[in-house]
Amino acid sequence: MEPERNEVYERIPWETLEEKKPDRQWLMLTVAGAIVLGSLAYAWTSSRAAPGPATTTPALAAPSTVAAASAPAVSAVAVTAAPAQAPVVTAEADLYAVHPERAIDEATAHAEWFVAEYLTVDGSEESRATLSALLPAGVPMPVAPDGSRVFVEWVRSIGVEEVGELTYRVTVLARSLAAAGGDDYVRQTPLRLEVDVSVTDAGPQVIAPPTIGSTPVGEAHPLPMTEVPEDVAASALQGSGGTEVVGGVQAAGGAWQVIVMAPGADGVVRPVTIPVPAA
């Protein structure tokens, strides 16, 4: 029997001793492919599970007995947009309608303006042009003597009466100061003027010359004055700078309304009422 021999290799075959491993490149390609396939499958499943409105609309619109009886068909009908309502058509007359309160305000303001221009005489061409535009067509302009001057002190409307459709008679009180030649101005008696004004789409217009009358002053209101106690009179004079106590009226609570002659900033002494509280 031959003795055991120990073989000696010139080169060790390491490739036969190492464990063979799969190629890493093919492993990465396989994983990437699996991920792509999984994404495509998920996208396809999602689109099938929740279809968009554009996809389902033809199916719901198609006549079908089963679709009409099923729950999805009922919900589709519920979300259907309601038909658009026809636009509201406004009559042309309503577009030009004027609110009564607004028409009264316009007529009142126009009447006051007209009266101020109607009474003023200053000799200017601008004033005559304004009054000519405010007067009705065909009505002549006022004629004033040479050198006459009229200054309107105040104008105030006191009443409005409707005399026709959008036509109002405005009662205006006015007071003016007049001067002839180089004389000083003299305050005139207040006038009562009735002006008929029509409110149109183009604006308010005076439709006739005014009716003019005087304004009665009326009777004086009686004031039952009594003698004022000395302490009350002293308090009224001290508070007003007055020079004389005319009298007074006592209220139920004990307070006084004392009539005192007191000078104003212009130096004129006038009667004024000075309230004095109860002691």
Secondary structure, DSSP 8 states (H G I E B T S, - for coil): ---------SS--HHHHS-----HHHHHHHHHHHHHHHHHHHHHHHHHHS--HHHHHHHHHS--HHHHHSHHHHHHHHTS-----------HHHHT---HHHHHHHHHHHHHHHHHHHH-B---HHHHHHHHHHS-TT-------TTEEEEEEEEEEEEEEEEETTEEEEEEEEEEEEEETT---EE---EEEEEEEEEETTEEEE-S--EEEE-----------B---HHHHHHHHHHHT-SEEEEEEE-TTS-EEEEEEEE-TTS-EEEEEEEE---
